[in-house]
């Protein structure tokens, strides 16, 4: 395993001290993925998983720019799903 930069190690150590955050993110990722896979609940799944996708893109943009490709593609797919279902979100903001 390659040696990680000190700033990235600090991030992983901080996440390790908050013991509930990793299981929470895992549950949100799994639930969001299942909801996106079911056409009836795709709009809900896209909103549920959006904060995780933003976190992935921001993490890679600040700590590992070389690995941003996959996260950025998945983020763009998520944004496309949100735009595709924008009429379902309009009642929430009216």
MOUR-V576770 format. One record per residue. N is the residue number from 1. OMEGA is omega in whole degrees, -180 to 180 (NA if undefined). NEAR is the number of other C-alpha atoms within 8 Angstrom. D_CENTER is the distance of its C-alpha to the mean C-alpha in Angstrom with 1 decimal. Layout:
n,omega,near,d_center
N,OMEGA,NEAR,D_CENTER
N,OMEGA,NEAR,D_CENTER
This chain:
n,omega,near,d_center
1,-178,2,24.5
2,178,3,24.5
3,-179,4,25.1
4,176,6,22.1
5,-177,6,22.7
6,-180,6,23.7
7,178,7,20.9
8,176,9,18.2
9,178,9,20.4
10,178,8,20.5
11,-179,8,16.7
12,177,8,16.9
13,178,8,20.0
14,178,8,18.6
15,178,10,15.8
16,-180,7,18.7
17,176,6,20.8
18,-169,7,18.4
19,-176,8,18.9
20,-172,6,16.9
21,-178,8,13.5
22,175,8,12.6
23,179,8,13.9
24,179,8,12.1
25,179,9,8.6
26,179,8,10.2
27,179,8,11.7
28,179,11,8.8
29,-179,10,7.2
30,180,8,10.8
31,178,9,11.9
32,179,13,9.3
33,178,10,10.3
34,180,9,13.9
35,178,13,13.9
36,-179,13,12.8
37,179,8,15.5
38,-174,8,18.1
39,-178,7,19.4
40,-176,5,20.7
41,-177,10,17.4
42,-180,12,15.1
43,177,12,14.9
44,-180,10,13.9
45,180,14,11.2
46,179,15,9.7
47,180,9,9.9
48,-174,9,8.8
49,-178,12,5.3
50,-180,10,5.3
51,178,8,5.2
52,180,10,2.3
53,177,11,2.1
54,178,9,5.3
55,179,8,5.6
56,-179,9,5.5
57,180,12,7.7
58,178,8,9.7
59,-180,9,10.3
60,179,13,11.6
61,-178,9,13.5
62,-174,7,15.2
63,-174,8,15.9
64,-175,9,15.8
65,-179,8,16.3
66,-177,6,17.8
67,-174,8,14.6
68,-173,11,12.5
69,-177,7,13.7
70,179,7,11.6
71,180,12,8.2
72,178,9,10.1
73,179,8,11.6
74,176,9,8.6
75,179,12,7.4
76,175,8,11.1
77,179,8,11.5
78,178,10,9.2
79,178,9,11.3
80,179,8,14.3
81,179,11,13.8
82,178,11,13.6
83,-180,7,16.7
84,-177,6,18.4
85,-175,9,18.3
86,179,8,19.0
87,178,6,22.3
88,-180,7,20.8
89,-175,8,19.1
90,177,8,22.3
91,179,7,24.1
92,-176,5,21.5
93,178,5,22.4
94,NA,4,26.1
